[in-house]
Amino acid sequence: MLRMIFSSIFFFLSFQSYSQVENEYSIKNILIDNDYDLNSFYIGATLNHSQLNTPVEKLFLSEFTYSTPENCAKQTMIHPKPGIWKWKKFEDYLKFANKNDITLRVHGPVSPQASKWAKNDSRTKKELLTNINEFFTALCIKVNKEPSVKWMDVVNETVTRNGTWFAEKPGDSKWENPWTQIGLNADGIPIYIVRAFEIANEFAPNISLVYNQHAGMEPVMWKKILETVLYLKESGLRVDGIGWQAHLNDMKDLAMDKEKLDFFASLIDWTHANGMDFHVTEMDYKIREDPPLNASLQRQSAAYSNIIKILISRKDSGVVTFNTWGMIDRPGSHTNGYRFLFNKDLKPKPAMFAIKRTLIKRDTSLVLIKK
């Protein structure tokens, strides 16, 4: 039974008094020495291609054995337009993983992370469908033979927070989903979603297939996602897991909200009950102050540890994975806000120690800090 600890004073003391063990003990060794099932419980982090062969890579290897490439498997990088292919960055990441025995979840789905060519308003439905067939078939064939690749996101960010299909927008510079304009099938499901899973089923039989989603714990959004997953499975297509991005921030304390955390736990229960894995695919926690206040670092630590605690509480019912969407705080539209586990000097932040303490203690007592 998950319990709640409401005292921010208790949590402040807990993350200020790190032991030498927590300071020097790596997450990968914590998992081994505390008898976690390494085939069903994964903790990892994302690297950017530019961080390979740098001190950030070395830091990653000291802590983790599970990773997701940040951008180098996306369509924008690999297949920016018809006839143009750029595999080098993704191949570099595969070599890094194979050399260091890293398990990968490939994040290169048919999604809003599309090329400007796909987002251009002049594209026809036939051109877009041809582009899906070309790009995703090639990616599936490539990852299917790679020993390091265990999972792959097939689609990503398909539904808005209010439960409608995420669709196209004018121009080619906005966050949009150009594939929706291909149309819906007779059952009201976007054709691109069905086609992406058809391709993955045929050309990536060795890879576990994930339906990944953004936003928060909006019931109307998740209802549509779960209905779509069941539709795909009932249509004879393999869907092996559901992913949640978990991009959190200090303005909306989802990870300190008991009702939302309970809903998150229920999503994992539903996923496991339907024979699938559950993945926290891209977690971070953005802080608004610069530099961050101590109280914000407390909430960030609680957020990271609370998500881990929910996963620990569900680890015996099926596969659960946790991946941060980066390693170190750095400038950038998706990396700013002091959101990660290490600061710009590669020093661990309170959230890193909180995760380690949670894993060592197998703690499932939620910390709910009020602002």
Order of alpha helices (4+ residues) and beta strands (2+ residues): beta-alpha-alpha-alpha-beta-alpha-beta-alpha-alpha-beta-alpha-alpha-beta-alpha-beta-alpha-beta-beta-alpha-beta-alpha-beta-alpha-beta
